[in-house]
Amino acid sequence: MERNKLSLSRAAEAIGMTRRMMAYYKNGSRPIPKTVWLACIGYEVLERHAA
């Protein structure tokens, strides 16, 4: 989120998750599932190619 300058809401929207779940992952109260991790990587790749 920080590297891509995304708010919690914008990050959740970008990968199709709720803001609440993103908050759980960010504060470490829930482990980040592999599918979410891969979605974040995919987002970064797509943003890099769009620039």
Protein Blocks (a to p, Z undefined) as FASTA:
>chain_A
ZZnopafklmmmmnopafklmmmmmnopaccdfklmmmmmmmmmmmmmmZZ
